[in-house]
């Protein structure tokens, strides 16, 4: 989490506009992807594959700075039948700690409910305490660990959020 430099205005979630991710956003997402996930970043091909996937099973968002249209975050969901998986949540370092990650995650969860999903799963690096706190605040609980998921010696916590029998209208 970062804080604004002294004398600069604090960033809030109001400083970002969420909209569906489109093919032209991939070029702007790649540098952020490499900066945030240097050990195993998605490639342009990975993003294209997700965006070209069956629309009924994919949902991707970007967060843009309203002053200049700069991409400051993105998130993606895969939903099949009654189960969804958070594929990614990424927030530019200077926007972390502003609530933007929670806003992106909330949008994914709302979409999962809209699609009739009763649970959402995700994997998060066991060493990423900030992300785990974000997910816990959103109602996720740890259900297991996948050893070596992110490579040798890099484990993932598998987390799940359930809604029980209730489904959004």
N, C-alpha and C positions, 0 to 999 in steps of 0.2 A: 504494500500500500504506500502511496506517495502522498505528500501534501503539497499544496501550491507554494511556489517561491514567495518569500516575503514581498508584500506590496502587490502581488498579483491577485486577481479576483478568485475566490473559491469556486470550484466547479460543483455543480449539482446535477441531478438527473434531468433537470429541466434544460440542461445544456445539450441534450442529444435528442434527435428525432429518430424514432424507430420506423423502419419500413422493410418490406420484403427484399431479400438479397436477390440480385440479378447477375447475369453473366459478366457484366461490365464492372462489378464490384470485386471480382477475383483478383485483379492486378493490385488493388489497394489493400486487400486482405493479406496477400502473401508476405509483405514485409513484417506486418504485425504477427502473423503466424510464426515466422522464423524467429522473431525477437522473443516471443512468449514461450515457444515450445522448441528450443534449439536442438534438442536431442532427437526429436522425431516430428518435424513439422509436416503438415499436409502440403502436398504439391498442388500446382494449378490443376493437374489432372484429377486429384482427389476432390477438389472443390467442384470442378466441372461434372464429375461423376455424381456427386450429391445433388447438384442443381438439376442435372438431367434425369435424375431418378424419377420414379413414378410419383407424380405430384401428390397423389393421395396419401403417400407414405412419408413425404419430406416437408419440412417447414424450416426455412432459414431466414434470419433477420439480420440487418445491419443497423448500427447506430451511427448517425452522422452528426457532426457539429453543425448547428444551424447557421452559424456565421459564414462558414466557408465550404460546407459540404464534405469536409474531411471525415473519412471513416475512423471512428474511435472505438468500435467494438462490433462484434458479430456473435451469433449463436445459432445452433441448429438442432433439430429434433427429427427423429425417425419414429414413426408411429405405425404399427401393424396390429390389426385387430384391437385388443384391449390393453396392449402393452406399448409403451413408448420408451425410447432411449435418448437421453441428451447426448448428442454427438460432439458438441463443442460449445464452450462459452469463452469468449476472449474479449478483454478490455485493455485498451492502450494504457501503459503504466501510469501516465500522468492523469488518467481518469479513474484509476483504481481507488477504492475507498470513498467514492462519491455516491454509491448506490446504483450505478449503472449496471453492474453485474447482476444485482438483484432484480433490476427492472427487466433485463434480458431474460433471466431465468423465469420470472413471473410470466412473461409473455409466452415462453415455451410451455409452461405448466397450464396456462389458460388454453392454449391450442390443443394440448393433449386432452384436457377435459372436454373441449368442444368436439373433439374427434371420438369421444366416448371411451377413452382409455381409463382404466381403473388403477394403473400403476405406471410409474416412471422410474427407470433405472439409469445409472450413470457410473462411470469409472473416473476416479480422481487419484492423482499421485499421492501416495501415503505421506509424502513429505510436504505437500501443499496444504498447510494448516489453514491459511486464509480461505482457500476455496472450500475446504471441508466445513468451515464455520458458516460460509454463505449457504451451502447446501443444507446444513443442519437447521439454520434459521428458517429455511423454506420447507422444513418438515421431513427432510431425508434422514434415514438412519443407515448406519453401516450394517451390511448383511454378510459380507465376506471379503476376502483379500485374494487378488489374482497375482500370484508370484511371477515376477519377470514380465509383466504385461507391457511395460514401457522399455523393456530391454533388460539385460543382465543386471540384477541387483536393484531394479527399479520396479517396485510393486505398486499395484493399484488397489485402492479401497473401492469395493462395489457398494453403492448406496442406492436406497430405494425410497420412494414416496408412494404411499397408497392412499386411495380415497375410499376404501371399503366398497360397499355395494352402491354408493351414490355415484351418479354420473351426471355431468352437466347437461342441461336441456339442449 
